[in-house]
Each structure stands twice: as structure tokens, then as C-alpha cells.
């Protein structure tokens, strides 16, 4: 069964990325074929005219007439026009037309040849990027510059070709040209080139924002002492700063970090206070050894170098996507971005295996396995707690995420150990991808099964590292309070976007955020609330649930709706002042957007409930 799966994967990749990338050759290929056709057609017309002149020229002998006829039949006028002396004897318009055809054919050929060359060069760079982090960085750097320059030039070429085609297609085949069509092609070309140039010089933000508290050496001497001991065993210097936060992961980075408005550089270690509380000291040892191992392999150094390139690449893709005519170039660039991503993920996972191996030597394979299982279980449990809280349909007085997680984690860990999908899970990380859990454990000599997982998670962690951080409880409490306040506020703000009110309580929630609003115009009042819209000249209001579409048709809002039959109503924006027109459109968009979001949410909720009910029925049977 593996072969069909591999074939499906390759087919899926080809359909999703490779084939769209081929669109980059479409306009150049069409341009090449069309202008070859145009040149051939002009050659045929010119030949007919020349032969007619040869036939009626009385000064030519029969031999000269035959020689001239043979010469012009064999040598097309387009070729003769490359001779300056011949071209100088022809009509200026003919010279211009032939020069246009000649350069458009050359431009198309060079465009296609350049595309093929860049495709091969970028492919070779992708293959080389698998060799090592250093080669990966150089390959990505070279690939980025090659692809960026090529894509910018290709966008310009496509723009030129579209403008030329917009004139010549109609001129050649229909004997007329459309100024409007040429203008549209020109505007699209300028917009596309402009979007690309803006994207080239854009400077995306490369710094990472982290929430937490710096643990200074003087304030947490025991932590720094223990951390320095681990660093000595791994063979690296201690990090420049340690940040303690409440995120559900540990990580290291050499990226510039912004925390509470302060920018920090150098090597940073982030530790999770809630996780340190749940971990045994030896489990925390192995996690910290793993993180320090990333410094020893220069993993964070190359991540620091590569990440800005990826961010620039992503910003450039955004510009190409918004450029219109640059969409073929966008798909071409996406193809290689994905291929480079495969290389990045491959080396990233090798780095993780290497760090796991070092950590296992510093502590033990069993500690490594227990640390991975406990951190993964904690992360999954916290996500489920937050999701359950967020699903609540009433405003919360407080979002007690931390208390729920701490009280329920040990019971959840036991259930987590028996999850049949546990081996496929991956740990969360802000900078790298990780191999599945079963592969990581197998690499350190632990074969994962339910009994192993249960034994490793059976005992509650002793929180050894948590206890050596002065004021750890107060630091954690303050951060949780700020986080839970934001969580509660966001939850409350989301409630109006979930309800198609069926109870007075739900209606009150929606009406608080979306009260009735009205706008006075010259001919009447346009009013709407969370469920319907109405205008003075309409007999009855239109409910959002009846609305099929709303289109701004040159200053007139056309509301199409379906009640017993399809119908429509209109609202002239000219009935309002320009300032009010903008307010009407903005407010209506917000109210209608709220309804659409709530409608989609209710449909997804109903589908999820149906799946859950079916699963319950199957388990009961």
C-alpha cells in the first residue's frame, strides 16, 4: 500500500506546486507563437507585393526575374529587414512593425530560456541545501537573489508582452485596435511591476516578541549555577539571557528578542514556568540540555541567518500575489519556496535528533522520554482547557486557565498515555519543526507503547527547577493574570460573532455589540440591526438570513434576497452625503459580516455535534 501513497503524494505535489509554476511560461509562449505568426503573415503579404512588382517590372530580363523571384521566395522579408541597407529602403511603418515582431520574438525566447535556466539552477540549489546548514544557508541566499531578480524581470517582460498583444491581436486579426484594451493592459502591467518593486524593497519585521520576565544572574543564582553545569556537560557557554514565561514550550534563539518594549540580542533561553512546575528535575535537565545542544551545533546561528531570508521571501510572495499579472511568477516562486521548506524541515529534524542524543547522554534516555511525554501532554491538555473555555457561550467573570490545567493535568496525563495517536504527535516550537514523538523516542532507545507512557507519566513532577527560581509563584501568577484577562476579553468580543440569537440572553449579547443603527438621507432613513435592514421606501425589511448578495453598482446598493421568490431592493448612496456614504458602507459591512460569521460558526458547530453524536452512538453499539 506504500507505493500508491507515494505516487499520490508526488502527484499531489505536482498538481499543487509544479503545474501552477508552469504558468510562468504561458504569456511568453503565447507571445512567441503569436508574433511568429504575425511576422509570417506580414512576410506573406510582403512577398506577394514584391512578386507582383517583379512580374510587372519591364526592366528585368526573364533570367533576372526568375533569380529575383527565387531569392525573395527563399529569403523572407523579416530576415532582410535585419540588414540596415535593405531596411532603409522600406516604409518606416513596415520597419517599425518588423522590429516589433523581431524583438517580441526574441524577448519571448529569452524569457522562456531564462525560465528553464532558473528552474534548473534553483532545483540544483535546493538539492545542495540538504548537505549541511552552512550549504543550506548559502543555497537559500543564492536562490533568493536569483529568483528575486528573475521574477522582477519576468514580471516586466510579461507586462510588455501583454501590452503588445493587446494591440496586435485585434489589429492583425480584426483590423482595429482598442485604446481601452491597451490602457487596461498598460495599467495592469504598471500595477504588477509596481507591486514587485515595492516588495523587493520592503523590510519585513524580523524580530520576535516574547512575553515573560528576565531571570538575572544575581536574582536567580541557583538557576544560573545549575544551567552553567548543564552547559559545561554539553560543551557550550551559558546563554546571554534567560526569560521565564508561561508559554507551553522551551526554546533557544539568537534572533533579536523584544520583551516589554526592550530589545535584546545574543543567545536567549526561554523557560516555561508552568512546565517547570510539572516536570521532575531530571526531566527539566534533559530539556535544558537539549536546548543548549542547539547552541553547540550552531543551529540557532543558522536559524538567525536563514529566518530573515524566509521573511523577505514571504513578503515578496505577498507582493507578487497582489500584483495581478505577476501571479504566474508568484506560483513559480511558491514552488521553490515549498521545495526549500522541505530541505529546511529535513535538516531541522536532524538537528532535533542530534539534540535529543546529546540530552540523553547528559541525563538518560528514560528522562528524555519522560520529558517529551510530559511536555507534550501538558501542551495538549492546556489547549483542550482553553478550547473548552472559549466554547462557553456566556461571558466569563474570570478565565481560570492556570487553575484548571494545574488541577486536572495528572488525571489527563494518564488518559494521554493511552492515546493510540500519541506516537504521531509533535512538540510545539516557535522556530523549528520536530519529528513525531515515536521517532524521537526510538532514536534514543525507547520504544513507545502504552505501558511505557503510563509508567513515565505516573508520578507527579517534583518541580525541582521551579523551586530554585526566586518568586516563581508570583512571577507566574502575574503573567497568568495578564494572559487570562486578555483571554476573557477576546472571548467576550467573539460572542456576538457566534450567535444567531435563539434566546433572550444570546440576543442581549449581540445587541450590546451591534445595536440598531440608522442613517438619515434626503429621501428616507436607512436602518439596520443584527438581524435585518430596512429603508423608508421599502414595504418590509430584509432579514440577513434572506439576503443572497449585496453589490455596489455604480453608487447604488443592490440587495438580492430570496423569500418565497427571488427579489431585490436598491438603495442609492447619493441619497446621503459623501461622509455618510462611507459610514453607511462601513457599518453595513460590519453588521452583515457579523451575521455571516455567526452563520458559518453555527453550521460548523452543528456539523461537529453531528460527528460527535455519531461517534457516541457507534461507541455505545
RASULJO-V690350 format. One line per field, one symbol per residue. ss: DSSP state (~ for helix, > for strand, _ for the rest). psi: psi as a letter, one per 40 degrees, with the letter a starting at -180 (. if undefined). A space follows every 10 residues. Layout:
ss = ???
psi = ???
This chain:
ss = _~~~~~~~~~ ~~~~~~~~~~ ~~~~~~~~~~ ~~~~~~~~~~ ~~~~~~~~~~ ~~~~~~____ _~~~~~~~~~ ~~~~__~~~~ ___~~~~~__ _~~~~~~~~~ ~~~~~~~~~~ ~~~~~~~~~~ ~~~~~~~~__ __~~~~~~~~ ~~~~~~~~~~ ~~~~~~~~~~ ~~~~~~~~~~ ~~~~____~~ ~~~~~~~~~~ ~~~~~~~~~~ ~______>>_ __>>______ ~~~~~~~~~~ ~~~~______ >>>>>_____ >>>___>>>_ _>>>___>>> >>~~~~~~__ ~~~~~~~~~~ ~~~~~~__~~ ~~~~~~~~~~ ~~~~~~~~~~ ~~____~~~~ ~~~~~~~~~~ ~~~~~~~~~~ ~~~~~~~~~~ ~~__~~~~~~ ~~~~~~~~~~ ~~~~~~~~~~ ~_________ ~~~~~~~~~~ ~~~~~~~___ _~~~______ ______~~~~ ~~~______~ ~~~~~~~___ ___~~~~___ _~~~~~~~~~ ~~~~~~~~~~ ~~~~~_____ ___~~~~~~~ ~~~___>>>> ____>>>>__ _>>>>_____ _>>___>>>> >>>__>>>>> >>___>>>>> >>~~~__~~~ ~~~~~~~~~~ ~~~~~~~~~~ ~~~~~~~~~~ ~~~~~~~~~~ _
psi = eddddddddd dddddddddd deededdddd dddddddddd dddddddddd dddddeheeh iddddddddd ddddhidddd eehdddddei hddddddddd dddddddddd dddddddddd ddddddddee didddddddd dddddddddd dddddddddd dddddddddd dddefiihdd dddddddddd dddddddddd eigiheihhi hahhgidddg dddddddddd ddddfiiiid ihhhaeifii iiieihhhhf ehhiiahhhh ihdddddeii dddddddddd ddddddefdd dddddddddd dddddddddd deeceedddd dddddddddd dddddddddd dddddddddd ddcidddddd dddddddddd dddddddddd eieihhdigg dddddddedd dddddddehe eddeiiiihe diiiiidddd dddeehhhid ddddddedih iefddddehh fddddddddd dddddddddd ddddddedhg heiddddddd dddgiiiihh adeahhiiae eiiiideidi ihideehdih hhgfehhhhh ihbdiiiiii hhdeeiiddd dddddddddd dddddddddd dddddddddd dddddddddd .
